[in-house]
Amino acid sequence: MTQNSTVETADILAGLKKVRSRRWLLWGVILIYIPSMLVALELQATSRVMGWLFGIWVLLLCVVVGMATVVKCPRCTKPYHTNGPTFLPVRKCVHCGLPVNYSA
């Protein structure tokens, strides 16, 4: 293995770490919705508080989806999950096919 390919592999692995962290953040925000609403209902939150909690969750979801949308593929430098206007949170780059669980 040459020095250049080692650097490229390290760059790819670092870039994929960023892609994976954004994916985990996205799925975490999606999965936290139901438990947080159940806790709020258990605490007998008013409908106004429930509305605020829902609004905050939607805002947080929009921010996290935006972060996942713009993360670049370390191999082809195009958006990893976005092809045109379509956001596809799949397990490989929609342009070059680099898998999210790639290992050198």
GROMACS elastic network, one bead per residue, 0.5 to 0.9 nm:
[ bonds ]
;  ai    aj funct       b0    kb
    1     4     6  0.83263   500
    1     5     6  0.64880   500
    1     6     6  0.67813   500
    2     5     6  0.53632   500
    2     6     6  0.62824   500
    2     7     6  0.87703   500
    3     6     6  0.51173   500
    3     7     6  0.63227   500
    3     8     6  0.87026   500
    4     7     6  0.51998   500
    4     8     6  0.62283   500
    4     9     6  0.86480   500
    5     9     6  0.60004   500
    5    10     6  0.84751   500
    6     9     6  0.50904   500
    6    10     6  0.61460   500
    6    11     6  0.85820   500
    7    10     6  0.50669   500
    7    11     6  0.61490   500
    7    12     6  0.86142   500
    8    11     6  0.50462   500
    8    12     6  0.61585   500
    8    13     6  0.86316   500
    8    75     6  0.86199   500
    9    12     6  0.50396   500
    9    13     6  0.61404   500
    9    14     6  0.85441   500
    9   103     6  0.87466   500
    9   104     6  0.65801   500
   10    13     6  0.51370   500
   10    14     6  0.61052   500
   10    15     6  0.85193   500
   10   104     6  0.86684   500
   11    14     6  0.51061   500
   11    15     6  0.60445   500
   11    16     6  0.85245   500
   11    74     6  0.68107   500
   11    75     6  0.85557   500
   12    15     6  0.50748   500
   12    16     6  0.60670   500
   12    17     6  0.85463   500
   12    73     6  0.81990   500
   12    74     6  0.50129   500
   12    75     6  0.62914   500
   12   102     6  0.86922   500
   13    16     6  0.50942   500
   13    17     6  0.61621   500
   13    18     6  0.88130   500
   13    74     6  0.80035   500
   13   102     6  0.75997   500
   13   103     6  0.72975   500
   13   104     6  0.80066   500
   14    17     6  0.50907   500
   14    18     6  0.66178   500
   14    19     6  0.89129   500
   14    74     6  0.80197   500
   15    18     6  0.52214   500
   15    19     6  0.64398   500
   15    20     6  0.87818   500
   15    71     6  0.88531   500
   15    72     6  0.77119   500
   15    73     6  0.68327   500
   15    74     6  0.50011   500
   15    75     6  0.84856   500
   16    20     6  0.60375   500
   16    21     6  0.84742   500
   16    73     6  0.73723   500
   16    74     6  0.67783   500
   16    99     6  0.87294   500
   16   100     6  0.61960   500
   16   101     6  0.78079   500
   16   102     6  0.78730   500
   17    20     6  0.51202   500
   17    21     6  0.61470   500
   17    22     6  0.86776   500
   17   100     6  0.84938   500
   18    21     6  0.51398   500
   18    22     6  0.62828   500
   18    23     6  0.86443   500
   18    71     6  0.76878   500
   18    72     6  0.89418   500
   19    22     6  0.52922   500
   19    23     6  0.62547   500
   19    24     6  0.87533   500
   19    68     6  0.74358   500
   19    71     6  0.63472   500
   19    72     6  0.76994   500
   19    73     6  0.77623   500
   19    80     6  0.76907   500
   19   100     6  0.73970   500
   20    24     6  0.61481   500
   20    25     6  0.85653   500
   20   100     6  0.68539   500
   20   101     6  0.84598   500
   21    24     6  0.51099   500
   21    25     6  0.61719   500
   21    26     6  0.86310   500
   22    25     6  0.50423   500
   22    26     6  0.61786   500
   22    27     6  0.87470   500
   22    64     6  0.75990   500
   22    65     6  0.87229   500
   22    67     6  0.68300   500
   22    68     6  0.54429   500
   22    71     6  0.78813   500
   23    26     6  0.50700   500
   23    27     6  0.62609   500
   23    28     6  0.84296   500
   23    64     6  0.89333   500
   23    68     6  0.64705   500
   23    89     6  0.77735   500
   24    27     6  0.52657   500
   24    28     6  0.59010   500
   24    29     6  0.85823   500
   25    28     6  0.50137   500
   25    29     6  0.62123   500
   25    30     6  0.86544   500
   25    64     6  0.69909   500
   25    68     6  0.86021   500
   26    29     6  0.53415   500
   26    30     6  0.63457   500
   26    31     6  0.87095   500
   26    61     6  0.73511   500
   26    64     6  0.56708   500
   26    65     6  0.64359   500
   26    67     6  0.86259   500
   26    68     6  0.71603   500
   27    30     6  0.50073   500
   27    31     6  0.60055   500
   27    32     6  0.85047   500
   28    31     6  0.51358   500
   28    32     6  0.60295   500
   28    33     6  0.89480   500
   29    32     6  0.52866   500
   29    33     6  0.68729   500
   29    57     6  0.78517   500
   29    60     6  0.75439   500
   29    61     6  0.63753   500
   29    64     6  0.77994   500
   30    33     6  0.59419   500
   30    34     6  0.85579   500
   30    57     6  0.88157   500
   30    61     6  0.72004   500
   31    34     6  0.68035   500
   31    35     6  0.78506   500
   32    35     6  0.56979   500
   32    36     6  0.60697   500
   32    37     6  0.86317   500
   33    36     6  0.53788   500
   33    37     6  0.62153   500
   33    38     6  0.86674   500
   33    54     6  0.83084   500
   33    57     6  0.71755   500
   34    37     6  0.52113   500
   34    38     6  0.61210   500
   34    39     6  0.86539   500
   35    38     6  0.50378   500
   35    39     6  0.61769   500
   35    40     6  0.86190   500
   36    39     6  0.51344   500
   36    40     6  0.62351   500
   36    41     6  0.86727   500
   36    53     6  0.86222   500
   37    41     6  0.61357   500
   37    42     6  0.85150   500
   37    50     6  0.74949   500
   37    53     6  0.79242   500
   37    54     6  0.81959   500
   38    41     6  0.50497   500
   38    42     6  0.60516   500
   38    43     6  0.85773   500
   39    43     6  0.61927   500
   39    44     6  0.86130   500
   39    45     6  0.89524   500
   40    43     6  0.51011   500
   40    44     6  0.63249   500
   40    45     6  0.54609   500
   40    46     6  0.87445   500
   40    49     6  0.84250   500
   40    50     6  0.71659   500
   40    53     6  0.86572   500
   41    45     6  0.56859   500
   41    46     6  0.83766   500
   41    50     6  0.81594   500
   42    45     6  0.76560   500
   45    48     6  0.79844   500
   45    49     6  0.59320   500
   45    50     6  0.64347   500
   46    49     6  0.52418   500
   46    50     6  0.62565   500
   46    51     6  0.86249   500
   47    51     6  0.60472   500
   47    52     6  0.86094   500
   48    51     6  0.50552   500
   48    52     6  0.63222   500
   48    53     6  0.86844   500
   49    52     6  0.50412   500
   49    53     6  0.61321   500
   49    54     6  0.85437   500
   50    53     6  0.50622   500
   50    54     6  0.61005   500
   50    55     6  0.85397   500
   51    54     6  0.51072   500
   51    55     6  0.61006   500
   51    56     6  0.86109   500
   52    55     6  0.50196   500
   52    56     6  0.61090   500
   52    57     6  0.85111   500
   53    56     6  0.51513   500
   53    57     6  0.61350   500
   53    58     6  0.86466   500
   54    57     6  0.50410   500
   54    58     6  0.61710   500
   54    59     6  0.86154   500
   55    58     6  0.51145   500
   55    59     6  0.61723   500
   55    60     6  0.85652   500
   56    59     6  0.50931   500
   56    60     6  0.60955   500
   56    61     6  0.84889   500
   57    60     6  0.50415   500
   57    61     6  0.59954   500
   57    62     6  0.85818   500
   58    62     6  0.61594   500
   58    63     6  0.86957   500
   59    62     6  0.51356   500
   59    63     6  0.63749   500
   59    64     6  0.87484   500
   60    63     6  0.51664   500
   60    64     6  0.62082   500
   60    65     6  0.85712   500
   61    64     6  0.51560   500
   61    65     6  0.60038   500
   61    66     6  0.84326   500
   62    65     6  0.51758   500
   62    66     6  0.60907   500
   62    67     6  0.86337   500
   63    66     6  0.50776   500
   63    67     6  0.62675   500
   63    68     6  0.87582   500
   64    68     6  0.61988   500
   64    69     6  0.84735   500
   65    68     6  0.50365   500
   65    69     6  0.59594   500
   65    70     6  0.87595   500
   65    87     6  0.87477   500
   66    70     6  0.63878   500
   66    71     6  0.88369   500
   67    70     6  0.55997   500
   67    71     6  0.64754   500
   68    71     6  0.55976   500
   68    79     6  0.89623   500
   68    80     6  0.83759   500
   68    81     6  0.72688   500
   68    82     6  0.89543   500
   68    87     6  0.88568   500
   68    89     6  0.82099   500
   69    72     6  0.85001   500
   69    79     6  0.67832   500
   69    80     6  0.74419   500
   69    81     6  0.59177   500
   69    82     6  0.59754   500
   69    87     6  0.64890   500
   69    88     6  0.85806   500
   69    89     6  0.85358   500
   70    78     6  0.87771   500
   70    79     6  0.56323   500
   70    80     6  0.75901   500
   70    81     6  0.79222   500
   70    82     6  0.76571   500
   71    78     6  0.83618   500
   71    79     6  0.56753   500
   71    80     6  0.61118   500
   71    81     6  0.77235   500
   72    75     6  0.86621   500
   72    76     6  0.80929   500
   72    77     6  0.52594   500
   72    78     6  0.53300   500
   72    80     6  0.52145   500
   72    81     6  0.83509   500
   73    76     6  0.57190   500
   73    78     6  0.55686   500
   73    79     6  0.58552   500
   73    81     6  0.85254   500
   73    93     6  0.66890   500
   73    95     6  0.87147   500
   73    96     6  0.85482   500
   73    98     6  0.79040   500
   74    77     6  0.54718   500
   74    78     6  0.81811   500
   74    80     6  0.84641   500
   74    98     6  0.87815   500
   75    78     6  0.83351   500
   75    96     6  0.76886   500
   75    98     6  0.73687   500
   76    79     6  0.86087   500
   76    80     6  0.87764   500
   76    93     6  0.88525   500
   76    95     6  0.75783   500
   76    96     6  0.65344   500
   76    98     6  0.88559   500
   77    80     6  0.79816   500
   78    81     6  0.88929   500
   78    82     6  0.82714   500
   78    83     6  0.88518   500
   78    93     6  0.86407   500
   78    94     6  0.89800   500
   78    95     6  0.72368   500
   78    96     6  0.88405   500
   79    82     6  0.53585   500
   79    83     6  0.74118   500
   79    93     6  0.79415   500
   79    94     6  0.82174   500
   79    95     6  0.81924   500
   80    83     6  0.83061   500
   80    88     6  0.88404   500
   80    89     6  0.86119   500
   80    92     6  0.75767   500
   80    94     6  0.62622   500
   80    95     6  0.73746   500
   80    96     6  0.88750   500
   80    98     6  0.88067   500
   81    86     6  0.82889   500
   81    87     6  0.57538   500
   81    88     6  0.51344   500
   81    89     6  0.54512   500
   81    90     6  0.67865   500
   81    91     6  0.86925   500
   81    92     6  0.79353   500
   81    93     6  0.62136   500
   81    94     6  0.60804   500
   81    95     6  0.86685   500
   82    85     6  0.68929   500
   82    86     6  0.56130   500
   82    88     6  0.60259   500
   82    89     6  0.81474   500
   82    93     6  0.85308   500
   82    94     6  0.69026   500
   82    95     6  0.86228   500
   83    86     6  0.54005   500
   83    87     6  0.67421   500
   83    88     6  0.77149   500
   83    94     6  0.65364   500
   83    95     6  0.74176   500
   84    87     6  0.81231   500
   88    94     6  0.78190   500
   89    92     6  0.85128   500
   90    93     6  0.75564   500
   90    94     6  0.78052   500
   90   100     6  0.87374   500
   91    94     6  0.88940   500
   91    97     6  0.89162   500
   91    98     6  0.85994   500
   91    99     6  0.59273   500
   91   100     6  0.54209   500
   91   101     6  0.78721   500
   92    95     6  0.85934   500
   92    96     6  0.81624   500
   92    97     6  0.52083   500
   92    98     6  0.52403   500
   92   100     6  0.54243   500
   92   101     6  0.84117   500
   93    96     6  0.56581   500
   93    98     6  0.51068   500
   93    99     6  0.64382   500
   93   100     6  0.75697   500
   94    97     6  0.58858   500
   94    98     6  0.82392   500
   95    98     6  0.82752   500
   98   101     6  0.85986   500
   98   102     6  0.70895   500
   99   102     6  0.52946   500
